[in-house]
Amino acid sequence: MAKKILIINTTYYRGGAAKVAREIFNYSNKKNKNEVYFAYGRGKKLKQKNLFKFTFPIEIFIHVFIVRFLGLEGYGSYFSTKRLIKFIEKEKFDLIHFHNLHGYYLNFFQLAKFIQEKNIPVVWTLHDEWAITSLLAHSMDCSHCLTGKGRCTNLYSYPKTYNKFFLKFMLNKKQTIFGSFKKLTIICPSSWLAERIKKSYLEKFKIYKIYNGVDIRLFKPTFDKIELRKKYDLPLNKKIISFSISNFKDKTKGGDYLIKIMKGFLNNSNVIFLCAGDKKIKVKNLINLGYVSDKQNLSEFYNLSDVFLYTSLAETFPLTPIEAMACGLPVVAFEIGPLKEIINDNYDGFLVKNINEKSLLDTVNILLVENDDLRKQIGYNAAQKIVKNFSLEKMLNNYENIYNYSKL
């Protein structure tokens, strides 16, 4: 039987969680099996069927202030959340699908209590560890963030606060409110995250793994690299190392490693770097395209490159390296938990075990300078792996099965 479903996420367009949520929204409505709506709090208000931006902008600023200076999250969006609740009451949804609840836009405790009172089933896709930490999206293996005990060793900055007095309170509040759901199904995009969730207060709920997927009809290898470089006015005779980063100052994204690697190649006139994202950093051998939102342009960005560099230190299951691999691009990444589920080291990519610029530089040199054949073979293996394991169609079918599960 068809269901009426509401997807909730911080944004509609920006970020990996939004990408996944948006794909599910568009696919489900196209299939016409379920009627799906999408409610979001931040970003431009869009005039599109079944989209609902519910926030009052002033409340976002209030929410940011409360988090920054009090360390209390989920208390600054009372009227915005009331508007969302009225929308849910009016539309009478059969199922609600949470994605990111953090992002200074939602009183998630208020919403959770309402949903529990109405006994509405919930599917919650966890895109990070936020649900099981006191505040931060990534624990970075800090026991204080996960238990409230000991000293905090986490340098991760989102959501950022200057006041850690209420962190234990926030952790207890999450455990009490989210742990009280009667009908909750949890989706994790990686085994790495699923194992962490199973060791938390959420272990009593149904926990499934659904890998994030990419559109392999769009993200695929093309062999007109020369034409693509002409299109973007890029050198035809140089090796191009590409990467994507939204903020070089974000230490967990490894921006400082990217800068060091670029400087390490300053004397090599045969290599240039190509960035999609943050335009604030200026390096002699760097060309920055700015934020690339169009999927076709993004596919071309990968396809005109020789190697993709991924220096993130905290992820749950990132889409960016999967997109690059789908385009036949060898990915060099640090060996962090979920990346080991994506990349088979020295077969369809490279995992750098030692997190430092020398190890990163040495690995990139192997692919760019020493062995063209190896680079091409790894790129071929990478594309084959994504088609087999991480296609968008596979991900969407898995979510459809969850939606249509009779007991939800």
Disulfide bonds with the S-S distance in Angstrom:
none
